[in-house]
Amino acid sequence: MDEKSLIKKLRNLSKDKSISLNLSDDAAVLQNFIISKDILIENVHFIFKNNINDIIFKAVTSNVSDIAAMGAEAKYLLLGLGLPDYIDDADLLKALEKTLDHYKLDLIGGDLSKSALLFISVTIIGRKNKLLLTRKGAKPGDIVFVSRPLGKSIYYLNKELGGDFVTEHYHLEAEVELGKFLGTLPFVTSCTDISDGLGVDLASIADTSKVKIIIDKNKIPVAENIPVSTDEILKSGEEYALTFTIDKKYYETFLKVVPKKVYEIGIVEKGSGVFLKTEKDFLEISLYGYLHKT
């Protein structure tokens, strides 16, 4: 069973949908707080090569990105660690301090245990912004954007899996400032971050909003000097860019006020699924990305 199928079954256990958002979004909402949780397991989510700094940064970024996708600001961190004997305490503390300082987070609790392999459980608590961004709200006519060029994650991951010691994909940052900005705009209709791949993550918006999304192949921005195919771009998870939709009536207004360059890549239509528009055809890409197995 894949992660998506299991989550559907778990929704029956979620009684307060106003908090869980039916387990269909990037984080839970508890009054004025946004709460996100992820786990990272050695040899599943990362390869340990005495690079604890890279791994800790990635673990925290994953959750901070979820908070940004809700238009909120990450504030507090709860940390659970399963630590094997080969983890140096001093290196771990330095890595944590550096990452906490980078994202301006306060460590408020957690748990520690011995473990055969490195296990990291991160819970981030953020403060709700003026508006709450979710995956539900995209409507026909909306314009689809992505916050930055893509491809670095899959490119450097493939190099690492090929035996090269590269760390660039561990240091892709969460879109903290853009997320907070989007959380102040009433014409942002939906938002998520790219954690599993552009196709899969846009499908989460399409499914929750009950719409179809059309992406133009020629408009997808590719990171500079990154030789990847369109297929790889669509499947590149852990990019931590934001992808979001804007009410078309406010298109010009948005372009005037957005504080950084963003990229228009498609449009929302009636229907279902996510499709890639090419020179010759439309290709469904709803399953293009990383689907976790359980």
N, C-alpha and C positions, 0 to 999 in steps of 0.2 A: 504494500500500500504506500502511495506517496503522501507527502505532507498535506497537500491540498485536500485529498480525500479524507484523511484523518481529522483535519480541522472541521470539516463539515459534520462529522460524527460528534466531535467535542462540543459543538454549538448547543447540543441538547443539554449540556451540563451548565451552560451559562444562563443564569436566571434573570439577572438584571442587565438587559440589553442596552440600557442607557449608559452603563459603565463599560461593558465589554465591546459595545458597537457590534455585537453578534460575532465577535472574533473575526471580523472582516476588514480590519484596518491596521494601521501601523502601530497603534498603541491603544491603551485603555484610558478612559476619561473618568476621573473621580473628583467631582466638584470642580475646583480650579486647578487640579493637577492632572498631568498627562504622564502615564507610566508605561515604560517599554522594557522588555526583557529578552535577552538572547543568551545562548550558550555557544561556546567554541570548544571543540575537542581536538586534541592533537591527532594528526594523521587523517582527520576528517575535514576540518576547516583550515588547517595550517600544518606546515612542516617545521618542527623545532630544529634550528641550527644555531643554537646559542644567540638567538635574536629575540629575546624576551621583550625588548623595547618595541619592536615591530608588532609583535603579537598582541601586546597589551593595547597599543594604539588602535589596532584594527578592531579589537573586541569592544572598546569603548565607542569608537566611531560608529559602529553598526547601530548602536542604541541611540546615540546622539542624533544620527541621521533620521531615525524613526520619529524622534521628537520634532525635528525640523520639518519633517513632512506633514506634521499636524499643525504647522504654523506657530509652534510654541518654542520656549527657551529651556534647554536642559539646565538643571540646577544641582541635583544631588545624585550620588551614586552608591548603590549597594553592591558589594562584590563578594562572590563565592569563588574559592580557589581549591582545586584538587592539585596538590603539589608533589611531583616526584622528587627524588633525592638530588637529581641533577640541576634543579633550579637554585641559583644562587640568590640568597635573601637580599643582599645588597643591590644586585642588579634589578631584582623585582621591584624593590622600593624606589629606585631611581626611575624606572620605567613608569611606575604609577604616578609618581610626583610630576614627571614631565607631561604626561597625558592629562592629568587633572588640571595642571596649570594651563595647558593649551586650550582646553574647552571650558575653563573657569568653573570646574565642578568641585563640590564638597563631598568627600567620602564620609558617609554617615553610618555605615554598618556592613555586615556580611557574615561570612563563615569561612573557616579554613579546615582542610583535611589532607591527609596523606593520600597519594594516588599513584598508580603505576604509570599513567600518562598525564600530561598537563591538561587540566579541565578548568575552564573559565566560565563563570556565570555572572552576567552583568545585568543589573536593573537600574535604569535611569528614571528619575522623577523630574519632570519639567513643569513649568508654570504655564497655564493656559494663556493664550494671547487674546487680543480683542475679539478675534474670530477663531473658530475651530475649523481647520481644514480636514477633510476626510476624503475617502475614495468615492463617496456617494454624492452626486450632485452634477456631474457632467451631463450636458444636454445637447441635442442636435444643433449644429451650428457653432459650437464652441471651438476655439483654436487650441491645439495641443502644442506644448512647449517642452523642451528639455533644457536644463540649466547650464550644461557645459558639454564639450566634446567627449565622446566615449571611446572605449577600446583599450585603455591602459590596463585595466584589470585582467582581462583575458590574455592579453599579449604577454604581460610579465608573469602571470601565473603559468602559462604554457612554457615560458623559458625556465621558470623554477622547476616545474615538473620534468623538464628536459635535462636537469642537472646543473643549471647555472645558479649562482648565488646572487639573486636579485631581490630587492625589497621594495621597489617602487609601488607595487600593488598593495602593500600594507599601509601605505601612507596617503591614500586618497582620502581627502577630508570631507566631513559632513558639511552641507551647505547651511551653516548656522545662520548667517546674516540674511541670506535670501529667504530662508524659511520664516524667520521672524517678520520680515517685510511682507511676504505673501499673506501672513496671518493678520494683516491689517487691512487687506483689500476685499471689499464685499463682492467683487466680480471675479475672484478666483473660485471656480466652481468645484474643483477636485484637485487632489494632490497625493502623490506617493513618492517614495524614493526608489531608486533602481538598485535593489539588493539581489534579485534573482535573475535579472535580465530584462531588457526593454520590452520584449514581447509578453512575457509572463506578467510583469508588473503593470503594464498598460491593460492587460486582460483583467487584472484585479479591479481597475477603475471601470472598465467596460461591463464586467459582470455585476458589480455592486450598483452601478448607475443605470444598468439595463440599456446600454447603448452600444453602437458599433464605433470603432475608432479606425480611421484610415491614416496610415503613415506613408509619407512620400520618401522613397528610397534615396532620392537625390538631395533631400534636405537633412538627413541624419548627419550631425557633425561628428567627424572622426578626429581624435587627438592627433596633434602634429607629430609627424615622423613615426607613426605607429602603423605598420603594414598589416592590417587585418581586413578580412572580408566582411561583407554585409552580414553574412550568416553568423560570423563570430561576434560582430557588434551587437546583434540582436540577442545573443546568448550570454553576453558579458555581464555576469553578476558582480555584486560587491563594488559597483561603481560609486554608489552613494551620491550620485547626481539626483536632482529632483525632476520629476516629470509631472506636469500639471496642465489644467485646462482653464481657459479664460473666456468669459462671455464676449462674443464677437462684437457686441455694441461698444465695448470698452477697449477694443484692440489698440487703437491709436493712443488713448490715454495711458494704457499700461506701458507701451513702448517708451513713452515720454518720462515716466516716473520710475521704472525699474532701475535699481542701482547698479546693475552689472549686465553684461551682455548675456542674453539668453537666445535660444534657437527655436524658431517655429518649425515644427516637423509634420504637422498633420491637422486633421479636422475630425470632429465628432458627428456622426450621422445616426439616423434611426436604424435599429437592428441589433445585432449582437456580434461579439468577436472582435479581434484585432487583425487588420489586414495591411500588408505592405504593397503599396502601389509601385510597380516597376514600369519600364518602358513598354512591356508587352502584356502584363497581366496583373492580377491581384492575388497575393499569396497570403493565406492565413498564418499568422505568427503567434497566436494565442498561447502556444505551448513552447515558444522559443525562449529558453532560459533554463535555469537550474531548478529541477524539481527534487526536493529531498525525499529520500526513501526512509520508511519507518519499519 
